[in-house]
Amino acid sequence: MNTSFDKSKYSNVKKIILLSGKRKSGKDYIGEKLAEQLQAVPLHLSEPLKLEYARLNQINGEQLLDSSSYKENYRKDMIRWGEEKRDEDPSIFCRLAIEQKHEMCSINPIWIICDIRRYTDIDFFQKYFSDRLLLVRIEASIDTRKMRGWIFTSNIDDSESECQLDKNVQWTFVFSNNDTDSFHEQMNNLIEMINS
């Protein structure tokens, strides 16, 4: 297994924004909005994980990628399988996400990583791009997340993949994403920070 990463292919990169947050906090939505407004490349670390899991298990990979209930049928086993892969190679999904969109990543100066979940994800980007990183935590209340369809699921919402980054991370920006919060003002402040 090739675990090397050639940073020189991506000398064009000026900023990489790492988004973290609980399920139904709005990571993907904010990631999409940032990517649109900044003409940035959105990357999902879960995408290569889901596609490879689907291939190995002969299930529909495209359905695993959307927010449908289909992926909930496989989430626990997919998390277990992903953990095994990360134990073998902690940065595997970081590298694969970039490699999958190599052409876009090699010309676009801004990347949005929509779903970091572990210290090893942060470690990978700090190792190669430490001077270009912004760490952004998306927060939403339990009530807000429930209104968006979140239901607490044991062995998922209390697992490492959901909880590891709850502590010991210095966030550059904390985005409060409840319906009562000033979404546009926070988005403008974040974009200003990215562009500075």
C-alpha positions in Angstrom: 0.0 0.0 0.0 1.4 3.4 -1.0 1.1 5.8 2.0 3.2 8.6 0.5 1.8 12.0 -0.5 3.4 14.3 -3.0 2.8 17.8 -1.7 4.6 19.4 -4.7 1.7 18.6 -6.9 -0.4 21.1 -4.9 1.9 24.1 -4.7 -1.1 26.1 -5.9 -3.0 25.8 -2.6 -3.4 29.0 -0.7 -6.0 27.9 1.9 -7.5 24.7 3.2 -10.6 24.9 5.4 -11.2 21.9 7.6 -14.9 21.6 8.8 -15.9 19.6 11.8 -19.2 19.1 13.5 -21.7 16.6 14.7 -24.2 14.8 12.5 -26.9 17.2 11.3 -24.9 20.3 12.4 -24.8 21.5 8.8 -21.2 20.7 7.8 -22.1 19.7 4.2 -24.4 22.7 3.8 -21.9 25.2 5.0 -19.2 23.4 3.0 -21.3 23.7 -0.2 -22.1 27.4 0.4 -18.4 28.1 1.0 -17.3 26.2 -2.1 -19.9 28.1 -4.2 -18.9 31.5 -2.9 -15.2 31.0 -3.1 -15.1 28.7 -6.2 -13.3 26.2 -4.0 -13.0 22.5 -4.3 -15.2 20.7 -1.8 -13.7 17.4 -0.6 -15.3 14.8 1.6 -13.1 12.3 3.4 -16.1 10.0 3.7 -16.5 9.8 -0.1 -13.6 7.4 -0.9 -14.5 5.4 2.3 -18.1 5.0 1.2 -17.3 4.1 -2.4 -14.8 1.5 -1.4 -17.1 0.0 1.2 -19.9 -0.1 -1.4 -17.6 -1.8 -3.9 -16.4 -4.4 -1.4 -20.0 -5.1 -0.2 -21.6 -4.9 -3.7 -24.1 -2.1 -2.6 -25.0 1.2 -4.2 -22.2 3.7 -3.6 -24.0 6.7 -5.0 -26.8 6.2 -2.4 -24.3 6.0 0.4 -23.0 9.5 -0.7 -26.3 11.3 -0.2 -28.1 12.0 3.0 -30.7 9.4 2.5 -31.8 6.8 5.0 -30.1 4.2 2.8 -26.6 4.9 4.3 -28.1 4.6 7.9 -28.6 0.9 7.2 -24.8 0.5 6.8 -23.4 3.3 9.0 -22.3 1.2 11.9 -20.6 -1.4 9.8 -19.1 1.3 7.6 -17.6 3.1 10.6 -16.2 -0.2 11.9 -14.6 -0.9 8.5 -13.3 2.6 8.2 -11.7 2.3 11.7 -9.9 -0.8 10.6 -8.6 0.9 7.5 -7.4 3.9 9.5 -5.7 1.7 12.0 -3.6 0.3 9.1 -3.0 3.7 7.6 -4.3 6.8 9.5 -4.2 9.2 6.5 -5.7 6.8 3.9 -9.0 8.7 3.3 -7.3 12.2 3.3 -5.0 11.1 0.5 -7.7 9.3 -1.4 -10.1 12.3 -1.2 -7.4 14.5 -2.8 -6.4 11.9 -5.3 -10.0 11.4 -6.5 -10.2 15.1 -7.3 -6.6 15.5 -8.3 -7.3 17.7 -11.4 -9.4 20.2 -9.5 -7.1 20.2 -6.5 -4.0 20.8 -8.6 -5.4 24.0 -10.0 -7.7 25.4 -7.3 -6.1 27.5 -4.6 -8.9 26.8 -2.0 -10.0 23.4 -0.7 -12.9 22.9 1.7 -12.6 19.6 3.6 -16.3 19.1 4.7 -16.0 16.3 7.2 -12.9 15.9 9.4 -13.6 13.6 12.3 -10.3 12.6 13.9 -7.0 14.1 15.2 -5.3 12.1 12.4 -7.3 14.0 9.8 -6.0 17.3 11.2 -2.5 15.8 11.6 -2.3 15.0 7.9 -3.2 18.5 6.8 -1.0 20.1 9.4 1.9 17.9 8.2 1.7 19.1 4.6 -0.2 22.4 4.7 0.2 23.8 8.2 0.7 27.4 7.1 -2.5 27.4 5.0 -5.1 25.8 7.4 -8.2 27.1 9.0 -10.0 24.8 11.5 -13.7 25.5 11.6 -16.1 23.9 14.1 -19.8 23.9 13.1 -22.1 23.8 16.2 -25.8 23.3 16.4 -28.0 22.5 19.4 -29.5 19.1 20.0 -33.0 20.6 19.3 -31.8 22.1 16.0 -30.2 18.8 15.0 -33.4 16.9 15.9 -35.5 19.3 13.7 -33.1 18.4 10.9 -33.8 14.7 11.4 -31.1 13.7 13.8 -31.9 10.8 16.2 -29.3 9.7 18.8 -28.0 6.3 17.7 -25.9 4.3 20.2 -22.4 3.3 18.9 -22.6 6.0 16.3 -23.2 9.3 18.1 -21.1 8.3 21.1 -18.3 6.8 18.9 -14.9 8.2 18.2 -15.9 9.2 14.7 -18.5 11.6 16.2 -16.8 12.7 19.5 -13.0 12.7 19.2 -12.8 16.3 18.1 -15.1 17.6 20.9 -12.0 18.5 22.9 -8.3 19.3 22.5 -8.6 21.2 19.3 -8.0 25.0 18.8 -10.6 26.1 16.3 -9.8 29.1 14.2 -13.5 29.8 13.8 -16.6 28.5 15.5 -19.8 28.7 13.4 -23.0 28.6 15.4 -25.5 27.0 13.0 -28.9 27.1 14.7 -31.9 28.6 13.0 -31.8 31.6 15.3 -28.1 32.4 14.6 -27.0 35.0 12.1 -26.0 32.6 9.3 -25.1 35.3 6.7 -23.1 37.4 9.0 -21.0 34.4 10.2 -20.6 33.2 6.6 -19.3 36.7 5.6 -16.9 36.8 8.6 -15.6 33.3 7.7 -15.1 34.2 4.0 -13.3 37.4 5.0 -11.0 35.3 7.2 -10.3 32.8 4.4 -9.6 35.6 1.9 -7.2 37.5 4.3 
